[in-house]
Amino acid sequence: MLVSGFTFNAFSENTYLLQDETGECVIVDPGCYSTEEQQALRQYIEEHKLRVVLLLNTHAHIDHVLGNRFVLDTYKVPFLLHEADFATLRAVEAYAPSYGFAQYQPAEPTGTLTPEEPVRFGKTELEVRFTPGHAPGHVVFYHAPTQTVIGGDVLFQGSIGRTDLPGGDYATLISSIKTQLLTLPDEVTVYPGHGPATTIGAERRSNPFLQ
């Protein structure tokens, strides 16, 4: 599995495109809001002759969902989100204008993510791990063969996700990190929702919130 990252919108959010040798790909947390950002994502997909088969959200805060409608309109694919974050997603439309995103267009999930059911595309299988604390329905995606986590806003390089937003809880987040991420091998790479990639080992050793 190959991971390609794009940094979009005023929140410097990381959007990820996951692809494998079949040419199938999934889009995770599309933050593309402007026409230029949307075209950058579409151009990459066209240039690499990829076939988009799924839209996934790790969670549904505004910066991670701004491009959902664009992806659905362009590629006509299923959209999966954990059920506990449906309310988080539906709330975005009301507050988007106050954040400067007056053109935000809502999109409704067509299915749910659960830890009991892996996400599959091409020859790839992603384990879904439930990691609430930053958002009620937050999940991360783990690909064991390449030791890769698409982590959303749970664990960052030297930091963790904020817990002062509606539905956030510090103790829950720390528990999620310790039970769902720190149980993985040190070599696992974490691709977070903001900032540079890191590893489980690096954060285990030096992240001040986990000592």
Summary of the structure (lengths in Angstrom):
residues: 211
radius of gyration: 15.9
end to end distance: 31.9
largest distance: 44.5
contacts: 730
relative contact order: 0.15
helix: 32%
strand: 30%
